[in-house]
Amino acid sequence: MKIDITKQEYRLLLDLLEIAHWVLDAHSTWDKEETKPYTALIQKIYSHAKEMGCADIIVYDKKLAAYFPTREYEEDGEHRQFIEAFEEDSFWDELSHKLAFRDLIQQEGEVALERMDFMERATKLTEFLSWYEEEFSDNGLTNVRVVKERSNKVN
């Protein structure tokens, strides 16, 4: 299969690859075996950067024998706005859901929750979820506290 894309489309593809790469590896400190096929494909696409007019944002490192986005592109490229918006939304969504689920378990108990019919469980969870979403929308993290006493190991 051959796909013809314009230089502008290639540039957009690089943004998509940066977003995908962020999802795959942003929180990893090592190469994961399961991401190697994706990394290989990214390298294959990066290898066309010069001919597609993107040598200013994708560079080849001879020592590592691999292509890399420049630091400026990684940190300030247009794709960053999508990553940052996704992370911001994910943070609040995950925090709300985890706390709502925790509170529902504390209120109902795990066994009762497992036996509860789906609609009742969803309704009760939604009540907690709505409360947290409103709280975080109004106050951010201002009212969030960890009630466990801090260890001497924490500054």
N, C-alpha and C positions, 0 to 999 in steps of 0.2 A: 504494500500500500504506500502511496506517496501522497502527501498532503502539501499543497501549495499555500503558503501564508505570506502575507505582506510583512514588511519590516515593522509596521505598526502593530500588527497582530502578534508578531514574535515578541515584541516588547510587552504586550499584555500577557502573553503566555509566561514570560519571565516573572511577572507579578503573581500570576496564579501559582507558579512553582514555588515562589518564596512563601506564599500563604500555606501551601501544602507542606513544604519543608518545615515550617514553623510548627504545624500540627504534629508532624512525625517526630521532630527532634528537639523542640525548644526546651523541654525539661529533662533531656537526657544528657548525661555526661560521657556516654560511650556509644559506639556504633552498635545498633541492635541488628541481629541477624535478619529479623523479619522486615527491616526497612531497606536492606541492601538492594533488592531489585528496583525500588523506587529511586534510591540514590544513583544507581547505574543509569536509569532513564533520564534523570535530571542532568547527569554529566553528559549524556549523549546530546541533549537539547542545548546545554550550555556550550558545547563544542562548536556550535554554529554562531556564537555571539558576534564574532568579528565580522563575518560575512553579512550578518544581518544588521550591522551598524550599532551594536551594543557592547563594543569593546571597552567603553567607558564605565560599564557597570558590572561586567563579568570578565574576570581576568584568569589567566592560566598560571598556576604555580608549578614551575619545573621541578622543584625539590620534592613536592608532594604528588606530582603528576596528576593534578586534578584542577578543575575549574571552580572558582569561587566568586560569589558576589562581592563587590567592594564593600567596605565598611559603611561608606556614605549611603550606598544604595540599600544595604540591609537596614540601616537605622532611619533613613529619611525618605526612602522610596514611597511612591504613592500607595503601595500595598500595605504600608504600616497602618494607615488609617483603618483599614478593614480588620487587621489583626487586633489593634488596640480596642476597637469597638466590640469585636467578638469577645475578647478577654474581659472587658468591663461588664458586658451583659452576662457572660458565663459566670463570673465571680458572684454577682448579686443573685443570679438564678440558682446556682449551686448552694450558696449560703442559705437562701430562703428555704429551698427544698430540704436541705439536710436538717436545719433547725426545726422546720415544721414536722418532719417525719420523727425526729427525736422527741419532740413535745407530744406528738400523737401516741407514740409508744409509751411515754411516761404516763399519759392520761389514761390510756385504755389497757395497757399491758400487751406484751408480745403475743401471748396465746389468744387473747380476745381479738386482737387485731387480725391475726391469721384466720380466725373463724368468721370475722365480720364479712358481710357481703360487699361486693366491689363498690356499689353506689354509696353505701353508708361510709365506707372507708374513704372514698374519694371526696365525699362531702365534708367529712371531718378534717381531712388533710387540707382541703381548699380553704377552710376557715382559718387554720393556722397559717397557711401560705399567704393568704390575703393580708393577714395582720403583719407578718414579717415584710412583705412587699411594700406595704404602706409605711411601716416604720423606717425601712431603709431608704425609701424614696424621700421621706421627710427629713431624716436625720443622718443618713449615711451610717458610719460606724461610731458616731458620737456616743451612743448609749450601749454599745457592745462592751461587755466585761467578761473576763474569765474569773469565776468565783473561787477557784481552787487557789490556795495559798502558793505563792511563788517559791521556787526552790532557791537555796543559797547560791546555786550555780548560775542563776540568772542575774544579770546586772540590774 
